[in-house]
Amino acid sequence: MINESGEPDLIAVISTDNQPGYVRRDDLNDADGTTAAESFKSPEDALRWQERNAGIVRYIPVYESDGETRIGMFQVGGD
């Protein structure tokens, strides 16, 4: 959640093995296309990215609140 300090570096999630934890915002942005979207110059760029990435599942690390201790993985994409 964005607040007066900006966006948090860690985002709360539930890992693939049902453990509560956190993912790094940058990892999530890379996995979900947010980072790629910064380079789009047209709606067609976005559509091409969606077509190339349709159905792709990515996994990013889940951490304890210290942002260092890995405790699992988080799935981005897929069904």
N, C-alpha and C positions, 0 to 999 in steps of 0.2 A: 504494500500500500504506500502510495506517495504521501509524504508529509512535508513539514517545513524543512526537513533535512534532505529532501529529495527521495529518490528510489533506494530501497535497501539493497545491499550487495548480496544478501542471502534471502531466498524465497522459500517459504515453508511448503513442503510437499509430503506425500506418502510414497515410500519406495515401492519397488515391485514386489518386495516381500512384506509389505504392510507395516513398515517401520516409519514413524514420523521423523523427519529430518529436514535438511535444507539443501537447495541447489544454489550454485552461484548464478547470479543474474546473467553474467556474460555467457556462461555455458548454455543456459536456457535460451538466450537470444540467438546464439549461433545455431542451436538445434532446431528452433521453431521458425527460423527464417527472418526474424526481426533484424538481425545484422545484415543479411543479404538485401533486405528491403531498402536499406539506406543507399544502395547503389542503383536502384531502379530509376530509370528515366521516363518510363511510360507504363501504362497499365499492361501493355504487352509483355514487358519485362517481368512483371509479377506473374502473369499467366504462364510464361515459359518456365519460371522457377517452380510454380505449382505443378506443372506437368512433369518436370524432371524429378521432382521430389515426392510425387504421389505414391502413397503406400510404403514409403521408406520409414523404417523405425530406427530411431536413434536412442541411445542410452547415455545418460550423463550421471556422474557421481553424485551421491547423496552424502551429506556430511552432518555431523553433530553441530550444535550451535557455535562451536569454535571455528567452523569453516575449514578445519584441517583433518579431523578424524573421519575417515570414510566409513560409512555404515551400510551402504547399499547402492542401488542404481535406480534411476527414474526414467521411465519410458516417455519419449516424445514422438508422436506420430503413430501411424498404424490404426488399427481398429480398437 
